[in-house]
Amino acid sequence: MTETQNLTLVQAVRDGLHTELREDDDVVVMGQDVGKNGGVFRATEGLFDEFGGDRVIDTPLAESGIVGTAVGMAAMGMRPVPEIQFSGFMYPGFDQIVSHMARFRTRSRGRFTLPMTLRAPYGGGIRAPEHHSESKEAFYAHEAGLKVVTPSTPREAKGLLAASIRDPDPVIFLEPKLIYRAFREEVPEEPYTVPIGEAATRREGDDVAVFTYGAMTRPTLEAAETLGEEGIECEVVDLRTVSPLDREAIVAAFEKTGRAVVVHEAPKTGGLAGEITAILQEEALLYQEAPIGRVTGFDVPYPLYALEDYYLPSAARIEEGILEAVEF
Amino acid sequence: MLAKILPNSSEFVQKCPILSQSDGRSLIAKPLFLSIINYLRKRYYPGGGRIGHAKVGSTVTVFDRAYDDTVRVLDEDGEVVGDLPDLDEGSLVEMYRHMRLARHFDGRAVSLQRQGRMGTYPPLSGQEGAQIGSAYALDADDWMVPSYREHGAALVHGLPLKQTLLYWMGHEDGNNAPPDVNVFPVAVPIASQVPHATGAAWASKLRGEDDAFICYFGDGATSEGDFHEGVNFAGVFDTPTVFFCNNNQWAISVPRERQTRSATLAQKAEAYGIDGVQVDGMDPLAVYSVTEAALEKARDPEADRPRPTLIEAVQYRFGAHTTADDPTVYREDDEVERWKDKDPIDRLEAYLRDEGILDDERVAEIESSIEAQVADAIDAAESMARPEPRELFEHAYAELPPELERQYEAFAALRDERGDAAFLEE
C-alpha cells in the first residue's frame, strides 16, 4: 500500500523537488528567494534547511545569469532546476533559453547535453501586478530542442516534475499558479514519474473533443459537466505536455468525435490552438464535421486584473465555443 | 587631490626613489608602503585601482597592481622588462611553434574562405600572444569556454585543427571534440558563454573538484548584460573561473572607447569584488604568467583572495572581424601598422634568438612542420563527406520524438524519389 499525502499542486511541486534532491546529489535548486525564503509561492519551503545552501541556492536577481549558469552546470553533468519567479520575467533569460538551452546538444553533436529543468509559475487569474500573468508557452514550444510541460493536478505535477528533472533534455516546466492551491489530491510519497509527451483524457464523450492544459483544464471540465447535463458529451483531453505534443491522442479524440475545440489562456494568434488545428486537418481531415473552435485569451497584452476575468476563457466562453462546434 | 598627485601609478612607482631601484626591482619595504598608498589612492581616487608590482607568488601579487599598470615581460623588441615565467626551453619553443601554427592556420583559413572552400571565418592574427600564452597555462583537466575566435587557444588545449575547420565549413561535428579535450562548443552570441563558464566552474566547486575554468570573450562583450551577470555570479559564489578578455580594440567597427567610459576593462573587476589585472596581450610570456597565477588562485584559493579573476589582455586584431568584414571602412592603416610593430610572434622569436634557443635552421624546421600540419588538417576536413540529412534530426533530443521521426521519413522518401540534386545548391 503506497503512502500518500493530501497535497495542493504547489505542495506537490515542493514534494517533487524534495524527492529528486534526495534521490540524486547532482540535482540543485536555484533561483531568487528559493532558499531561506522557501520561494515566493512556497514551492521550495523547507528545502534549504534540509539540503543546505549548496543544493538549494539563493541567487542574485538576474534571470539570464540564473539560466546561463544552469546551462554551464548542466553541461558538466549536474541536473540544475532553476526557478524563474514568474514566467513574465523569463525574457531577460530568453537568449540563454533559445540560443543555448535548446541548442547545446545539437551544436555539439551530442557531446554536451543539458539535463536541466527551468521552472516558472505561469498564467493569470490571481489578481497579480503587470507582467505576472502571461502564458507564453508557445514561445518555448516553437523552439526545437526544448520540451515544455504544463501540469494540471498535484499528483501529476510531482510525477511530471520528476520526469523532467530526470530527462536528458532541457525542459521548461510551466506551473499554472492559478491552481497552485485550488484543490488537493492524494500524492504518493514515493518517487514516481509521469511520462513527458503523453496527454491524459479527463472526461470521456462522443460529441466533441476539447483540448486544453494547465489552469484551463478546470473551467473546461466545468463547462463539459454543464453541457453534459444538456446531453452534450465532451471528451476532454489534458495535453500535459505542449512540446512535444501527443499527436496520437489528439488525433484519436478527434476521430472519435469529428468536432474539436481548443482552450488556452494564451492569445489566439500563434498559440498552440493553431498548431493543434493544423495537426487535425493534416491527419484527420475526413473526420471533420465542423470548424475547429479556439477559445483563447484575446490578442491583446495581458490586462491588469480589473479586466482579467473578461480576458481569461471562462466556463461560459468555453461552453459557447463547444456549442458552436457541436451545433454547426 | 591625490588623484592629481598620482595620475598614473606605474609612472609614480618608477619615479619614486623609495619604491623603485634603478634595476626596476622593488625594495623590501614596498608592500607596506604600497598598502598605505593603495588605501589613500582608493580613498581619494576610487576609479584608479591599486598600486603594486608583478612579483607572482609573493604576498603582494600580480593582482595587487593598479588596473592600468600593464603586466609586461617582453617589450616590443623582445627585451626582458619583467619577471620571466618558469618555462623551460622546450616549452618556450612549443609556445612559439603554436603561435606560428595559429598564424599560418589563420592565413590558410582566410584563403580557403576566399576560394569558396569554407564559410565565413573569424581571423585571429595578432591575437596569438593572448591565445597561446593563456592556453599554455591550463592544466589538461582545466576547462576552456571559448567565444568563436579562440582557435589558437583551443588548439593548445587539444582541439584538433580539423575540428575548427569543420565547424567553419558548416559541420556541427567541429564542436564534437574528442572526449578528453576539455573545450566547450563555440559560442556565437556575444558574452553569452560567460554565465556558462561560471556555472560549469560552480558545478566543479559544488562537487569538490579542483579544476579551473577559463572563459574567453572580447572587449565588446564587456558591454553585454551576460558579462555582468556571469562575472557577478562568479564573485558571489566564488567560482574557480578566469575571465579572459581579449581586448582587441574593435568590436567589428566600434572602438574600445565606445564600449565603456572605464579607463580599463580590468577595473570592472572592482565592482564584482574579484581581482582584475591588465596584461600586454601581445606579450605571450606576460599573458602566460598572469593566467597561470589566476588559474592557480582559482584551483587553490588563498584565504583572503577571491577565486575568480578578470584579465584584460590588451591586443589588436590585425585582420577583419570576419571574412565578411572590411576593416578599412572604419580604421586607419597607420593604426594597424603601429600595432603590427608589437607582433607577438616577432617579439617571442627575438627573445628566443637572443637567448640562443632559436636559430634560422630551427625556425625553418618549424615553418615546414606547421605547413604540413595545417595542410593535413585541411585535407582531413575537406575529405569529410556531407552529413546525411538524418543528422539534422538526430541530436535535437536524446530520443527522437515521433513527429520528428515522421518529418525525417517524409523528407527521406522524397529524397529517394527525387535525388539529392533536387535539394542541393552547388
Interface residues (C-beta under 8 A of the other chain):
Chain A: V28 D54 T59 P60 A62 S64 G65 V67 G68 T69 A70 V71 G72 M73 A74 A75 M76 G77 M78 P80 P92 D95 Q96 S99 H100 F104 R105 T106 R107 S108 R109 G110 R111 F112 T113 A144 G145 K147 D167 P168 D169 G197 P244 L245 R247 E248
Chain B: V145 E172 D173 N175 N176 A177 P179 F184 P185 V186 A187 P189 S192 V194 P195 H196 A197 T198 G199 A200 A201 W202 A203 S204 L206 R207 G225 D226 H228 E229 G230 N232 F233 V236 E391 E394 H395 A396 Y397 A398 P401 P402 E403 L404
